[in-house]
Amino acid sequence: MLLAGSTAVIFAACVVCLAIAECQSNPLTNNLLAMQVPFTACITSLLRVAVVLVGACLHFKPKTQAVFMFILPVLGAYFHIRSSPYLISWMNYIWGGLWCGLVYTSALLLALNQYEPEEPWDYEVPDPVPIYRANMTLGVLYGIFPAMLLGGILSFVVHRWQQRPLKTLQEAQHLASGGRLQLDAAEALKAVYRFRSPEEVELLARCVRRFDPVTDLPLQEAIALCGLVVQAGAARFHGNPSILLLQAAYMIHVIKDTRAARTQLQLASSNLPGVIERYNIFKALEELKSIRETGDRGLDLMAYVEFQRNFRACVKAHKAALLAQRAFWRSVMRDNLKLSDMLVAFRAMEATEQTAILVYKRVLDRYPQGNGKLLKIWGRFQEWVLHDPVRASRSYAEAVKRGLGDTMLNLLGGGEGVDGNAAAQDSTHKVDEKVDGIVIIDAAGAILLVNKAANRMFGYAKGELEGKNVSMLMPQPFSGRHNTYLNNYVKTGEAKILDSERHLVALSKDRTIFPITLVVHCLSGTGKESIFMGVIRPSESTDPTATRVWATTNGIILCSDARFADWFGMSPQDIVGRPVSTFGQNPEKLEKWLLECAAASASEDAKGTEQAGIGAALTHKHLPALEVNINVSYGGTATERILVSKG
């Protein structure tokens, strides 16, 4: 018995904890069973657990069990209809009906167990007990659905009655918008409506769940009314942790103000919150942390789904406007033209244009930071529907600035923006944006976007590189000729380094040359509208028994890896700028071999190949000469080769 009781207590505690954990802070959630108030979730869950435990544990005392089985559903129905715990209104009506149905059946069970007709003394008279039980069973069968319907109607009426204060708040909002009422002070907000409890504030704040049927976004008037409800509730219950949490949820999910939300959470933490409230504060802070961590990478999953829905709404409205234009011009081009038909088509065209403009405005207001994909189709709408090429060009320019991050992320995920050979595709799929540098430029060589890894790799602060020419990241002679390469590509369309891995050298902010591996892709556009992305990785050797030196075709060292300086007892300053041949005991032999390598590098086919090695004794700064085997591979471009010597 003790074990069973302990198990029941643990079961009840687990159910309550899960109910609290599943509470949704997002007032705009689509979760059908979402509840925002943890206390309500606890009471509802405890009542359900109690019904289950009574039904399972009191079967040996049917009359006592019937009494409890009647009392608990009555309490559940009363509490549920009174509190309307679910964020989605019609779910409250359904559950109110279910609870009332349970009250009805439990009432019949109570009647069945508390009263039974006496058996007759005359055996010829039918036994009334089976008849009574059969009638009770039929009562359940025929009465359960009317009882559930009555409960749903009752829940609907009570919920509507609870929403009555919204009319008062709406009137105050209209007076404030007309300048006849000031709602800036806390006393004025308190006077608008005196809330009875924080739960009533949460219930009325659900007014934000009025969505535009086209964009599926909350209406602006609903957002404003919800803001007034939350402000008035905060003025009425100043410092209440539950209200502060409600304010934080409104700021995070509705108006997207994470800084103000963090302030509200800090206030809630300092106002002696309870255990459940501390847990919700922790959840909200973790949510803010995840928003901040994913802010540089783009959208999280839910935001991505929401964006796709908004984007489809824009495309749908855009398409409807174009179809209305086509219908109008087709009506004009008929042989028999009626003025009435033309007016109908013209009004339909105007109506669809205005609807599309409204949809675009609402969605663009949803993303005030700008989104390239949205701005691009907005520019097309301005150009092809509104016939405003000036504004369209501005939208296109803003799309180039704002939208490349999305294109880059699509590319990293293996989107359709990458063309080229399989090796280049494989290289792109392996990009790690946290480690690999990514630089995006236009056809003029101007840097449009740089990720954190590239800034860190080249030693620049955030924002220093945007707008500068990409040649500043290259040493001579590459920097002097890079714009010529771009101009040739714009004029001829002939690509020489796209979609292939190249071993090059780069120039950091402190004028240090270091080796890199570069893969360049054309993201979009042709000619002067081309956009390029370069994926840059530091060139690292995986062979611990070898060291590498990067040199020009005439043998002058540009840079080396750290292992070379360590092996030969020299600092990088002693190495850079020296001819490779000066390190050999026999410089003439080594120089002759390097000249042969340089001559072989003139062919485009030499890229990625390796010249036959040569044995040589290289001078150590402090120790005797070292016998090594030197191999040369070719990096750089077709016109500017780099010799990568490995020994």
BELTAUR-V612911 format. One line per field, one symbol per residue. phi: phi as a letter, one per 20 degrees, with the letter a starting at -180 (. if undefined). psi: psi as a letter, one per 30 degrees, with the letter a starting at -180 (. if undefined). burial: + if it has 24 or more other C-alpha atoms within 12 Angstrom, else -. A space follows every 50 residues. Layout:
BEGIN
phi=???
psi=???
burial=???
END
This chain:
BEGIN
phi=.ffffffffffffffffffffefeeefdfeffdfcddfffffffffffff fffffeddffcffffffffeffffffffffffelfefegfffffffffff ffffffffffffeeccfffffefffffffffffffffffffedfffffff ffffffffffffegfffffffffffffenebddeefffffffbefebfff ffffffffeddffeemdfffffffffffffffffffdfnfgfffffffff ffeddldffffffffffffedlfffffffffffffffffffffefeeoef ffffffffffffffffffffffffffffffffeffdddffffffffffff ffffffffffffffffcffnbffffffffffffedelcffffffffffff feefffffffffenfeeddpfffffffffefdffdefccdcefenffebc efffgffendefnfegneefffecefefffdffffffffffdmeedcflb ececccdefemeebecdccdcefamclfefcdcdddcfeceeefeccccd cffenefeabeffffffdmcegffefneffffeefcgfffffffffffff ffefffgnecfgfcebddfdfcdffdecddccddcmdfececedecc
psi=eeeeeeeeeeeeeeeeeeeefgkkfjfglgkegkkfjeeeeeeeeeeeee eeeefffgffieeeeeeefeeeeeeeeeeeeefifkekefeeeeeeeeee eeeeeeeeeeeeffkkkkklfjffkkkfeeeeeeeeeeeeeffeeeeeee eeeeeeeeeeeffefeeeeeeeeeeefggfkkgeleeeeefekjkflfee eeefffffhjkkfefglkkeeeeeeeeeeeeeeeeeikgkeeeeeeeeee eefefhieeeeeeeeeeeeghilaeeeeeeeeeeeeeeeeeeefeffbka eeeeeeeeeeeeeeeeeeeeeeeeeeeefeeeglejkkeeeeeeeeeeee eeeeeeeeeeeeeeffiffkkeeeeefeeeeeefefhifeeeeeeeeeee efffeeeeeeefghaffklaleeeeeeefgkjffekkkkklaffgkkekk leeeeeefgllkfefkflkfffgklkgeeffeeeeeeeeeefgjkfgkhk kkjaklkleggkklklkkkkkjelllbfgkkkkkjkkkjkkfjfglllkk llfggkkelllfeeeeeghlleefekfkkeffflfieeeeeeeeeeeeef ffkfffkflkkklkkljkkkefllkkklkkkklkaalefjlkkjkk.
burial=-----------+--++--+++++++++++---++++++++++++++++++ +-+++---------+++++++++++++++++++++++++-++++++++++ +++++++++++++----------------------+--++---+--++-+ ++++++-+++-++-++--++-++---------+-----++-++-+--+++ ++++++++++---++++++--+++++++++++++++++++++++++++++ ++++++-+--+++++++++---+--++++++-+++-++--+------++- ------+--+++++++++++++-++-++----------------++--++ -++-+++-++++++-++--+++++++++++++-+++-----+--++++++ +++++++++-++----++-----++-++--+++--+++++++++++++++ ++++++++------++--+++++++-++---++-++--++----++++++ ++++++++----++++++++++++-----++++++++++-------++++ ++++++++++++++--++---+--++--++++++-----++-+++-++-+ +----+++--+--+-++++--------+-++++++++++++++++++
END
